[in-house]
Amino acid sequence: MTRFARTLLAALIGAVAPLSIAPPIHAADLPAYVDEGDTGVCSEPWVLNRITSRFRYQVQHVPHLPDVEIVDFRRIHQHRYLPALGEKRPIARRYCGAKVALSDGRERAVWYLVEEGQGYAGMGDNVEFCMSGFDRWMVYNGHCRVLR
């Protein structure tokens, strides 16, 4: 794909994105978080909001999960960074962890991965997450081992 075509595609997606059906997000909808020093992208509001919204979807659509929501992020940290190394490793990855307070009063560990440039149509970043006790189908192996 030529540079002009990529630029045109990016402009088109940027113009259409505000027209999406998703409801507006207000500041009160974002969970609170405690920044533990320089955690880079791990503590960015858009990353935490993506985890919160995907977790909400997960508990509504996966059978036998308790109906809870994330209300707070604590002890956010980045524990590993793998920079892009050309063809050998073309995607930079940041492995992060945090403690989350749930609406039922419990606290659980959440592990997540931010992949640079892996968002929709290769634009933006992708976020994958796993919360201890909520990976019923073992997508991220036992106790979220893949994202640790």
DOROMAR-843905 format. One line per field, with one value per residue: residue number from 1; residue in one letter; chain; x, y, z of N, C-alpha, C, CB in turn. Coordinates in Angstrom, 2 decimals, m for minus. Glycine has a CB too. Layout:
# residues N
n: c(NUM, ...)
res: c(A, ...)
chain: c(A, ...)
n_px: c(X, ...)
n_py: c(Y, ...)
n_pz: c(Z, ...)
ca_px: c(X, ...)
ca_py: c(Y, ...)
ca_pz: c(Z, ...)
c_px: c(X, ...)
c_py: c(Y, ...)
c_pz: c(Z, ...)
cb_px: c(X, ...)
cb_py: c(Y, ...)
cb_pz: c(Z, ...)
END
This chain:
# residues 148
n: c(1, 2, 3, 4, 5, 6, 7, 8, 9, 10, 11, 12, 13, 14, 15, 16, 17, 18, 19, 20, 21, 22, 23, 24, 25, 26, 27, 28, 29, 30, 31, 32, 33, 34, 35, 36, 37, 38, 39, 40, 41, 42, 43, 44, 45, 46, 47, 48, 49, 50, 51, 52, 53, 54, 55, 56, 57, 58, 59, 60, 61, 62, 63, 64, 65, 66, 67, 68, 69, 70, 71, 72, 73, 74, 75, 76, 77, 78, 79, 80, 81, 82, 83, 84, 85, 86, 87, 88, 89, 90, 91, 92, 93, 94, 95, 96, 97, 98, 99, 100, 101, 102, 103, 104, 105, 106, 107, 108, 109, 110, 111, 112, 113, 114, 115, 116, 117, 118, 119, 120, 121, 122, 123, 124, 125, 126, 127, 128, 129, 130, 131, 132, 133, 134, 135, 136, 137, 138, 139, 140, 141, 142, 143, 144, 145, 146, 147, 148)
res: c(M, T, R, F, A, R, T, L, L, A, A, L, I, G, A, V, A, P, L, S, I, A, P, P, I, H, A, A, D, L, P, A, Y, V, D, E, G, D, T, G, V, C, S, E, P, W, V, L, N, R, I, T, S, R, F, R, Y, Q, V, Q, H, V, P, H, L, P, D, V, E, I, V, D, F, R, R, I, H, Q, H, R, Y, L, P, A, L, G, E, K, R, P, I, A, R, R, Y, C, G, A, K, V, A, L, S, D, G, R, E, R, A, V, W, Y, L, V, E, E, G, Q, G, Y, A, G, M, G, D, N, V, E, F, C, M, S, G, F, D, R, W, M, V, Y, N, G, H, C, R, V, L, R)
chain: c(A, A, A, A, A, A, A, A, A, A, A, A, A, A, A, A, A, A, A, A, A, A, A, A, A, A, A, A, A, A, A, A, A, A, A, A, A, A, A, A, A, A, A, A, A, A, A, A, A, A, A, A, A, A, A, A, A, A, A, A, A, A, A, A, A, A, A, A, A, A, A, A, A, A, A, A, A, A, A, A, A, A, A, A, A, A, A, A, A, A, A, A, A, A, A, A, A, A, A, A, A, A, A, A, A, A, A, A, A, A, A, A, A, A, A, A, A, A, A, A, A, A, A, A, A, A, A, A, A, A, A, A, A, A, A, A, A, A, A, A, A, A, A, A, A, A, A, A)
n_px: c(0.86, 0.59, 2.12, 0.46, m2.06, m2.27, m2.28, m4.63, m6.50, m6.18, m7.09, m9.75, m10.74, m10.37, m12.21, m14.64, m14.78, m15.83, m18.52, m19.43, m21.50, m21.19, m21.84, m21.32, m18.40, m18.01, m16.20, m16.79, m17.30, m14.89, m12.61, m10.99, m7.47, m4.29, m1.23, 1.84, 4.53, 6.62, 5.00, 4.61, 2.78, 1.12, m0.49, m2.14, m5.20, m6.83, m6.03, m6.73, m9.47, m10.20, m9.67, m11.52, m14.01, m13.97, m13.81, m16.29, m17.95, m17.10, m17.93, m20.63, m21.14, m19.85, m20.56, m21.37, m19.80, m19.28, m21.40, m19.84, m18.02, m15.16, m13.93, m11.76, m8.28, m5.18, m1.76, m0.38, 1.86, 4.67, 6.15, 7.69, 9.33, 9.43, 11.19, 10.68, 12.43, 13.18, 12.87, 13.04, 11.63, 9.00, 7.08, 6.58, 6.21, 4.54, 4.41, 2.18, 0.91, m1.54, m3.51, m6.93, m9.91, m12.99, m16.56, m17.81, m16.35, m14.02, m10.48, m8.43, m5.81, m4.76, m3.49, m1.91, m1.28, 0.21, 0.31, 2.18, 1.05, m0.83, m3.55, m6.93, m7.03, m4.28, m3.69, m3.00, m2.85, m3.00, m4.74, m4.52, m5.89, m5.98, m7.67, m7.14, m8.83, m10.94, m10.58, m12.05, m11.94, m9.32, m7.67, m5.38, m3.64, m2.96, m3.67, m3.22, m0.74, 0.44, 0.41, 1.94)
n_py: c(m1.16, 2.17, 5.21, 7.42, 6.19, 5.00, 7.30, 8.52, 6.56, 6.68, 9.28, 9.02, 7.10, 8.55, 10.60, 9.25, 7.98, 9.63, 9.36, 7.00, 4.53, 4.28, 5.25, 8.54, 9.15, 10.10, 12.05, 11.09, 8.45, 7.21, 5.07, 5.66, 6.06, 5.27, 6.70, 5.23, 6.56, 6.92, 5.29, 5.15, 4.32, 2.58, 3.66, 5.38, 7.11, 6.23, 3.58, 2.35, 2.82, 1.29, m1.29, m1.37, m1.12, m3.39, m5.39, m5.09, m5.87, m8.52, m9.73, m9.63, m11.30, m13.77, m16.90, m17.69, m15.82, m13.46, m10.59, m7.89, m4.76, m2.79, m0.48, 0.99, 1.58, 0.50, 0.70, 0.68, m0.55, m0.95, m3.82, m5.02, m4.32, m4.73, m3.74, m2.85, m4.70, m4.55, m6.89, m9.22, m8.86, m7.19, m5.70, m3.48, m4.08, m3.55, m4.73, m4.74, m4.27, m4.24, m3.52, m3.99, m2.56, m3.99, m3.77, m5.36, m5.13, m6.57, m7.06, m7.50, m8.87, m7.50, m8.07, m6.70, m5.98, m3.81, m3.27, m1.72, 0.04, m1.86, m1.53, m1.02, m1.65, m1.39, 1.01, 3.02, 1.67, m1.66, m3.29, m5.92, m7.88, m9.56, m10.79, m12.05, m14.98, m14.54, m15.57, m17.73, m19.45, m20.03, m18.48, m16.95, m18.70, m20.50, m18.55, m16.08, m16.21, m15.74, m12.99, m11.99)
n_pz: c(0.00, m0.84, 0.41, 0.13, m0.09, 2.43, 4.04, 3.13, 3.88, 6.68, 7.18, 6.37, 8.19, 10.54, 10.10, 10.07, 12.52, 14.71, 14.22, 15.17, 16.86, 19.55, 22.94, 24.41, 26.41, 29.68, 32.12, 34.65, 34.14, 33.78, 35.42, 38.55, 39.12, 40.51, 40.07, 39.93, 39.86, 36.93, 34.67, 32.02, 29.16, 30.47, 32.48, 31.16, 30.56, 28.36, 27.99, 30.44, 30.35, 28.15, 29.12, 31.23, 29.87, 28.18, 30.09, 31.34, 29.21, 29.00, 31.49, 31.14, 28.99, 29.19, 30.40, 33.82, 35.23, 37.84, 38.28, 38.17, 38.31, 37.33, 39.59, 40.43, 39.85, 41.11, 42.20, 39.65, 37.28, 35.10, 34.04, 32.15, 29.08, 25.68, 23.08, 19.61, 17.16, 14.39, 11.72, 13.22, 15.63, 15.16, 16.55, 19.19, 22.63, 25.73, 28.93, 31.54, 34.89, 37.53, 40.45, 40.90, 42.13, 42.67, 42.08, 43.96, 46.23, 46.40, 45.73, 42.95, 40.88, 37.81, 34.63, 31.82, 28.33, 26.08, 22.76, 20.38, 17.56, 16.71, 16.59, 15.35, 11.93, 11.83, 12.99, 15.77, 19.13, 20.53, 23.17, 25.39, 28.00, 31.20, 33.97, 37.15, 37.98, 36.24, 33.72, 32.31, 30.12, 29.81, 28.11, 28.39, 29.60, 32.70, 35.55, 34.24, 32.95, 30.41, 30.01, 32.05)
ca_px: c(0.00, 1.42, 2.02, m0.73, m3.24, m2.34, m2.69, m6.04, m7.25, m6.14, m7.98, m11.12, m11.10, m10.47, m13.43, m15.81, m14.76, m16.77, m19.90, m19.74, m22.72, m20.85, m22.29, m20.21, m17.77, m17.84, m15.11, m17.25, m17.33, m13.54, m12.23, m9.87, m6.27, m3.17, m0.03, 3.00, 5.73, 6.55, 4.60, 4.44, 1.43, 0.35, m1.47, m2.89, m6.65, m7.45, m5.73, m7.56, m10.86, m10.39, m9.74, m12.79, m15.15, m13.90, m14.15, m17.75, m18.50, m16.77, m18.76, m22.01, m21.31, m19.25, m21.39, m20.90, m18.93, m20.07, m21.75, m19.08, m17.35, m13.94, m14.20, m10.53, m6.99, m4.16, m0.42, m0.11, 3.28, 5.15, 7.17, 8.55, 9.20, 10.15, 11.18, 10.67, 13.79, 13.16, 12.13, 13.06, 10.52, 8.52, 6.07, 7.00, 5.19, 4.72, 3.66, 1.82, 0.10, m2.18, m4.55, m8.20, m10.99, m14.22, m17.78, m18.22, m15.46, m12.80, m9.37, m7.83, m4.70, m5.02, m2.27, m2.27, m0.24, m0.06, 1.10, 2.24, 0.71, m1.65, m4.96, m7.80, m6.41, m2.88, m3.53, m3.19, m2.28, m3.93, m4.63, m5.02, m5.83, m6.45, m7.85, m7.08, m10.13, m11.96, m10.21, m12.71, m11.60, m7.86, m7.10, m4.04, m3.05, m3.33, m3.34, m2.80, 0.70, 0.89, 0.57, 2.78)
ca_py: c(0.00, 3.37, 6.15, 8.23, 5.39, 4.88, 8.60, 8.69, 5.64, 7.22, 10.45, 8.53, 6.49, 9.64, 11.36, 8.43, 7.52, 10.33, 9.01, 5.66, 4.42, 4.19, 6.40, 9.38, 8.80, 11.26, 11.91, 10.28, 7.06, 6.66, 4.65, 6.37, 5.26, 5.85, 6.62, 4.85, 7.03, 6.94, 3.99, 5.26, 4.14, 1.69, 4.41, 6.32, 6.92, 5.46, 2.17, 1.90, 2.84, 0.13, m2.47, m1.30, m1.41, m4.79, m6.23, m5.00, m6.72, m9.91, m10.28, m9.73, m12.27, m15.07, m17.55, m18.01, m14.81, m12.56, m9.30, m6.86, m3.79, m2.20, 0.85, 1.71, 0.96, 0.83, 0.13, 0.46, m0.63, m1.62, m4.74, m5.47, m3.63, m5.38, m2.80, m3.42, m4.96, m4.83, m8.07, m10.25, m8.56, m5.93, m5.02, m3.13, m4.50, m3.15, m5.60, m3.93, m4.92, m3.34, m4.08, m3.31, m2.72, m4.33, m3.25, m6.22, m4.86, m7.37, m6.54, m8.56, m8.48, m7.47, m8.02, m6.28, m5.83, m2.76, m3.52, m0.50, m0.05, m3.04, m1.19, m1.28, m1.37, m1.06, 2.37, 3.06, 0.56, m2.69, m3.64, m7.23, m7.94, m10.76, m10.58, m13.31, m15.53, m14.24, m16.16, m19.03, m20.30, m20.19, m17.83, m16.48, m19.76, m20.45, m17.36, m15.00, m16.37, m15.21, m11.54, m11.59)
ca_pz: c(0.00, m0.94, 1.52, m0.12, 0.22, 3.89, 4.57, 2.79, 4.73, 8.03, 7.21, 6.26, 9.47, 11.50, 9.85, 10.34, 13.91, 15.59, 13.89, 15.67, 17.65, 20.97, 23.73, 24.83, 27.67, 30.54, 33.08, 35.78, 33.72, 33.82, 36.76, 39.14, 39.19, 41.23, 39.25, 40.73, 39.18, 35.48, 34.16, 30.59, 28.62, 31.35, 33.28, 30.32, 30.72, 27.27, 28.22, 31.55, 29.90, 27.27, 30.00, 31.96, 28.99, 27.73, 31.24, 31.49, 28.16, 29.33, 32.56, 30.66, 27.91, 29.49, 31.43, 35.15, 35.84, 38.69, 37.68, 38.87, 37.46, 37.87, 40.11, 40.74, 39.55, 42.10, 42.00, 38.23, 37.01, 33.89, 34.51, 31.06, 27.81, 24.59, 21.95, 18.26, 16.67, 12.96, 11.28, 14.25, 16.53, 14.58, 17.37, 20.55, 23.60, 27.13, 29.84, 32.70, 35.91, 38.49, 41.31, 40.65, 43.11, 41.98, 42.70, 45.07, 47.34, 46.32, 44.96, 42.13, 40.01, 36.37, 33.83, 30.47, 27.33, 25.10, 21.56, 19.58, 16.14, 16.42, 16.71, 14.19, 10.63, 12.04, 13.52, 17.21, 19.90, 20.97, 24.59, 25.80, 29.46, 31.88, 35.41, 37.89, 38.33, 35.25, 32.44, 32.39, 28.98, 29.82, 26.94, 28.75, 30.39, 34.11, 36.33, 33.32, 32.76, 29.12, 30.10, 33.18)
c_px: c(0.90, 1.19, 0.77, m2.00, m3.39, m2.80, m4.17, m6.92, m7.30, m7.07, m9.44, m11.58, m11.26, m11.74, m14.68, m15.90, m15.72, m18.23, m20.31, m20.94, m22.43, m21.30, m21.10, m19.69, m17.53, m16.74, m15.53, m17.28, m15.95, m13.20, m11.07, m8.65, m5.19, m1.92, 1.17, 4.28, 5.53, 6.24, 4.34, 2.98, 0.54, m0.74, m2.25, m4.39, m7.29, m7.19, m6.63, m9.04, m11.16, m10.50, m11.08, m13.96, m15.14, m14.21, m15.66, m18.43, m18.29, m17.70, m20.23, m22.21, m20.65, m20.07, m20.64, m19.84, m19.79, m20.28, m21.09, m18.48, m16.07, m14.28, m12.92, m9.31, m5.99, m2.85, m0.14, 1.40, 3.54, 6.26, 8.05, 8.28, 10.06, 10.10, 11.13, 12.11, 13.79, 12.34, 12.05, 11.88, 9.94, 7.54, 6.63, 5.86, 5.57, 3.81, 3.44, 1.00, m0.48, m3.07, m5.81, m9.17, m12.26, m15.43, m18.29, m17.31, m14.16, m11.73, m8.72, m6.68, m5.18, m3.68, m2.68, m1.05, m0.68, 0.89, 1.03, 1.92, m0.16, m3.14, m5.72, m7.11, m4.95, m2.63, m3.84, m2.60, m3.38, m3.67, m5.27, m4.91, m6.35, m6.55, m7.89, m8.48, m11.22, m11.61, m10.73, m12.28, m10.10, m7.19, m5.66, m3.32, m3.43, m2.82, m2.72, m1.31, 1.21, 1.17, 1.44, 4.19)
c_py: c(1.23, 4.29, 7.03, 7.47, 5.21, 6.18, 8.86, 7.80, 6.16, 8.42, 10.02, 7.92, 7.56, 10.46, 10.57, 8.03, 8.29, 9.97, 7.64, 5.70, 4.41, 5.43, 7.24, 8.95, 10.08, 11.00, 11.03, 8.79, 6.40, 6.23, 5.48, 5.47, 6.02, 5.63, 6.35, 5.27, 7.02, 5.54, 4.03, 5.10, 3.29, 2.42, 5.44, 6.05, 6.09, 3.97, 1.62, 1.88, 1.64, m1.15, m2.51, m1.67, m2.84, m5.75, m6.24, m5.90, m8.20, m10.47, m10.39, m10.87, m13.62, m15.70, m17.78, m17.06, m13.90, m11.22, m8.18, m5.90, m3.31, m0.80, 1.65, 0.89, 1.42, 0.15, m0.25, 0.44, m1.30, m2.54, m5.30, m4.64, m4.35, m4.44, m3.55, m3.56, m5.35, m6.06, m9.15, m10.08, m7.20, m5.13, m4.75, m3.47, m4.02, m4.04, m4.84, m4.76, m3.87, m4.15, m3.29, m3.59, m2.96, m3.82, m4.13, m6.07, m5.65, m6.66, m7.70, m7.99, m8.49, m7.29, m7.61, m5.98, m4.74, m2.99, m2.29, m0.78, m1.23, m2.78, m1.51, m0.80, m0.93, 0.33, 2.38, 1.81, m0.42, m2.99, m5.01, m7.28, m9.27, m10.44, m11.94, m13.75, m15.29, m14.77, m17.59, m19.99, m20.46, m19.62, m17.43, m17.44, m19.60, m19.20, m16.24, m15.05, m15.75, m13.71, m11.08, m11.28)
c_pz: c(0.00, 0.24, 1.35, 0.25, 1.73, 4.54, 4.31, 3.66, 6.17, 8.16, 7.17, 7.57, 10.54, 11.33, 10.24, 11.81, 14.81, 15.34, 14.42, 16.61, 19.15, 21.73, 24.16, 26.21, 28.45, 31.54, 34.26, 35.43, 33.80, 35.24, 37.27, 39.12, 39.93, 40.40, 40.15, 40.01, 37.67, 34.95, 32.66, 30.19, 29.53, 32.14, 32.47, 30.47, 29.60, 27.44, 29.32, 31.18, 29.00, 28.10, 30.71, 31.07, 28.49, 28.88, 31.46, 30.46, 28.51, 30.40, 32.14, 29.68, 28.14, 30.61, 32.73, 35.71, 36.71, 38.01, 38.49, 37.83, 38.13, 38.34, 40.37, 40.33, 40.60, 41.72, 40.55, 38.02, 35.67, 34.33, 33.40, 29.82, 26.78, 23.39, 20.62, 17.78, 15.20, 12.62, 12.35, 15.22, 16.10, 15.46, 18.76, 21.50, 25.00, 27.97, 31.14, 33.68, 36.84, 39.41, 41.00, 41.79, 42.31, 42.76, 43.85, 46.29, 47.33, 45.50, 44.22, 41.31, 38.56, 35.67, 32.43, 29.63, 26.38, 23.93, 20.67, 18.12, 15.77, 16.60, 15.44, 12.92, 10.78, 12.57, 15.00, 17.86, 20.32, 22.45, 24.81, 27.31, 29.97, 33.37, 36.09, 38.31, 37.31, 33.86, 32.40, 31.28, 28.81, 28.56, 27.20, 29.69, 31.86, 34.81, 35.48, 32.99, 31.47, 29.20, 31.27, 32.75)
cb_px: c(m0.98, 1.15, 3.29, m0.78, m3.15, m0.98, m1.85, m6.27, m6.63, m4.70, m7.67, m11.24, m10.04, m9.27, m13.51, m15.78, m13.38, m16.59, m20.08, m18.53, m23.47, m19.34, m23.09, m20.65, m16.44, m19.15, m14.67, m18.65, m17.87, m12.52, m11.87, m10.21, m5.79, m3.02, 0.18, 3.01, 6.94, 7.86, 3.36, 5.28, 1.52, 1.27, m0.77, m2.46, m7.34, m6.92, m4.23, m7.36, m11.16, m9.24, m8.58, m12.99, m15.15, m12.51, m13.42, m18.23, m17.85, m15.32, m18.64, m22.43, m20.77, m17.74, m21.91, m20.35, m18.16, m19.38, m23.30, m17.96, m18.28, m12.80, m14.99, m10.47, m6.50, m4.60, m0.25, m0.79, 3.99, 5.63, 6.54, 8.33, 9.62, 9.53, 12.41, 9.83, 14.46, 14.57, 12.76, 14.38, 10.99, 7.86, 4.77, 7.39, 5.02, 4.38, 4.42, 1.02, 0.93, m3.00, m4.16, m8.82, m11.12, m14.32, m18.86, m18.24, m16.17, m13.10, m8.33, m8.88, m3.48, m6.03, m1.51, m3.17, 0.03, 0.12, 0.58, 3.62, 1.93, m1.23, m5.13, m9.17, m7.21, m2.15, m4.45, m4.67, m1.53, m3.78, m5.30, m4.23, m6.63, m5.51, m9.14, m6.17, m10.55, m12.18, m8.66, m14.20, m12.21, m7.50, m7.94, m4.13, m1.52, m2.82, m2.37, m3.13, 1.05, m0.15, m0.78, 2.80)
cb_py: c(0.00, 4.10, 7.03, 8.67, 4.02, 4.48, 9.73, 8.37, 4.24, 7.62, 11.40, 7.51, 5.46, 10.54, 11.77, 7.18, 7.63, 11.81, 9.04, 5.06, 3.16, 3.99, 5.94, 10.86, 8.01, 11.61, 13.28, 10.74, 6.96, 7.67, 3.15, 6.82, 4.86, 5.23, 7.92, 3.32, 6.17, 7.46, 3.50, 4.23, 3.50, 0.98, 5.11, 6.20, 8.25, 5.93, 1.98, 2.81, 4.15, 0.01, m2.46, 0.10, m0.45, m5.09, m5.74, m3.52, m6.39, m10.02, m9.42, m8.42, m11.70, m14.93, m18.88, m19.39, m13.99, m12.36, m9.11, m7.48, m2.59, m2.19, 0.76, 2.05, 1.32, 0.40, m1.09, 1.56, m1.38, m0.60, m5.86, m6.97, m2.12, m6.79, m1.89, m2.54, m6.07, m5.01, m8.64, m10.21, m8.55, m6.21, m5.86, m1.60, m6.04, m1.62, m6.95, m2.68, m5.95, m2.23, m4.01, m3.76, m1.46, m5.85, m3.10, m7.68, m5.14, m8.75, m5.80, m9.21, m9.42, m6.31, m9.39, m5.07, m7.17, m1.31, m4.79, 0.15, m0.12, m4.18, 0.27, m0.57, m0.30, m1.22, 3.36, 3.20, 1.08, m3.98, m2.56, m8.42, m6.79, m11.98, m9.77, m13.17, m14.97, m12.74, m16.12, m18.85, m19.73, m21.66, m16.61, m15.11, m19.76, m21.68, m17.73, m13.64, m17.82, m15.48, m10.90, m12.67)
cb_pz: c(1.23, m2.25, 1.61, m1.59, m0.47, 4.44, 3.96, 1.30, 4.70, 8.41, 6.04, 5.14, 9.90, 11.38, 8.39, 9.47, 14.47, 15.44, 12.40, 16.38, 17.27, 21.16, 24.95, 24.87, 27.45, 31.25, 33.58, 36.22, 32.32, 33.29, 36.79, 40.59, 37.79, 42.66, 38.43, 41.01, 39.56, 34.88, 34.89, 29.87, 27.24, 32.31, 34.42, 28.83, 30.78, 25.91, 28.60, 32.76, 29.16, 26.26, 31.03, 32.53, 27.80, 27.14, 32.50, 31.32, 26.79, 29.80, 33.82, 30.01, 26.67, 29.90, 30.92, 35.15, 34.74, 40.05, 37.62, 39.76, 37.15, 36.80, 41.39, 42.23, 38.10, 43.53, 42.88, 37.35, 38.13, 32.79, 35.23, 30.77, 27.93, 24.25, 22.00, 17.28, 17.51, 12.44, 10.04, 15.03, 18.05, 13.28, 17.46, 20.65, 23.59, 27.35, 30.10, 32.26, 36.70, 37.76, 42.85, 39.29, 44.05, 41.76, 41.65, 44.63, 48.60, 45.71, 45.87, 41.21, 40.18, 35.99, 33.83, 30.53, 26.58, 25.72, 20.80, 19.71, 15.36, 17.30, 17.06, 14.36, 9.89, 10.77, 12.77, 17.56, 21.13, 20.11, 25.50, 25.11, 30.08, 31.62, 35.71, 39.13, 39.62, 35.18, 32.23, 32.33, 27.71, 29.96, 26.54, 29.39, 30.24, 34.82, 37.45, 33.93, 32.77, 28.03, 30.22, 34.22)
END
